[in-house]
Amino acid sequence: MPKAPMMKAIGLTHYLPIDDPKSLMDTEVDKPIPKNRDLRVAIKAIAINPVDVKVRAPKDKVEDTPRILGWDASGVVEAVGEDVTLFKVGDEVFYAGDITRPGAYAEFQCVDERIVGFKPISLSFAEAAALPLTTLTAYESFFDRLGLDREGGNKGETLLIIGGAGGVGSIGIQLAKHAGLTVIATASREETTSWVKKLGADHVINHREALRPQVEKLGLNYIDHIAIFNNTDGHWNAVTDLIRPEGRIVSIVENSKPLEMEQLKSKAAGLIWEFMFARAMYETPDMIKQHELLNYVSGEIDAGHIQTTLNEILRPINAQNLREAHKLVETGRAKGKIVLESFGG
């Protein structure tokens, strides 16, 4: 029997501190075979997210075969499954993938076409790879979970983004401004304050200081909508105080201790969670919405309304550079996105 084709990949078998060379290792694994609605994508660039760091974090678990992480990629469709209708071989694509399947730290990856979008024509592969996971997360947070109108139906209403300079906040500011909202973003350093202003934030407040006095200095008593993109536990009391009666808070960061709900109950306000992987994980009936919204954002980028959040590129895609990228993301101080490009050299 002929040997199955192999491909380069970066994987792990043990969950170790990132300074350990075995935390992420160069390896070779079988090249995946696309089935059903799968695309097999030749990976050109990948981006690193907090979820990569969280999944890789030290724990008492051992993998029998190398586990491949990575949930942001751009590349070219190289083969398709028998039920594919949305794409063809040669299409340039970008996507965040499915956390239950092998990830993008590999030369080739299979991904369901319903969660893939056409890469913006105006962006390089590296610029495009910075966008999918954070774009999906921010878009779903605002327009699916909070129920805001992307066409401007909530124009002038206030939106507070906790963690404005991170990957999700960076694209979220742009999506919210394009929808006509008044955006208040948090940042704590001169560098990140400049970054969020550049992206279009109307006001910037410091999340390391009490939020209410800073909001009141803006002439506001309550905020219409709040998105927690960093430290739900640490900001919970402040955001439940600031949310307007009958308002909504969306969070993407799980809590580690019980959240006090009395303040929300008395205001008839609500908390809703956003988890970008939910549609793919459960194959929800509306799973194809991720394909549609990535295409929408791709069009907005090509029209000049939204810019990439890429901040740093490392070359090539290998274990050493991935460990370096993980270290940077672990600090929690990164602005925008870190991208790795090319498996060559």
HUVENVEN-V648243 format. One line per field, one symbol per residue. phi: phi as a letter, one per 30 degrees, with the letter a starting at -180 (. if undefined). burial: b if it has 24 or more other C-alpha atoms within 12 Angstrom, else e. A space follows every 10 residues. Layout:
phi: ???
burial: ???
//
This chain:
phi: .dddecbdac bbcbcbeddd eddbbdabbd ddcdbhcdcc cddcabccbe deddddeead abcdbedccj baablbdcab ddcdbcbbej dcbbacibdd beccdadbbc bdddccbdee ddcddddddd cedddedded edccddidcd cjdceidcbc cdjdcddddd ddeddddddj ddccccabbe dddddddddj edbbbcdcbe deedddddic cbcdbbccca heedcedddd ddddeidbcc bccddcbecd ceddddchcb cbccbededd echdeceded dddddddedd dddidbcdce bbccbddade ddddddeddd dicdciccbc bicdh
burial: eeeeeeebbb bbbbbbebee ebbbbbbbbe bbebeebbbb bbbbbbbbbb bbbebbbeee eeeeebbbbb bbbbbbbbbb beeeebbbee bbbbbbbbbe ebbbbbbbbb bbbbbbbbbb eebbbbbbbb bbbbbbbbbb bbbbbbebbb eeebeebbbb bbbbbbbbbb bbbbbbbbbb bbbbbbbbee ebbbbbbbbb bbbbbbbeee bbebbeeeee ebbbbbbbbb bbebbbebbb bbbbeebbbb bbbeeeeeee eebbeeeebb bbbbbbbebb eeeeeebebb bbbbbbbbeb beeeebbbbb bbbbbbbbbb bbbbbbbbbb ebebbbbbbb bbbee
//
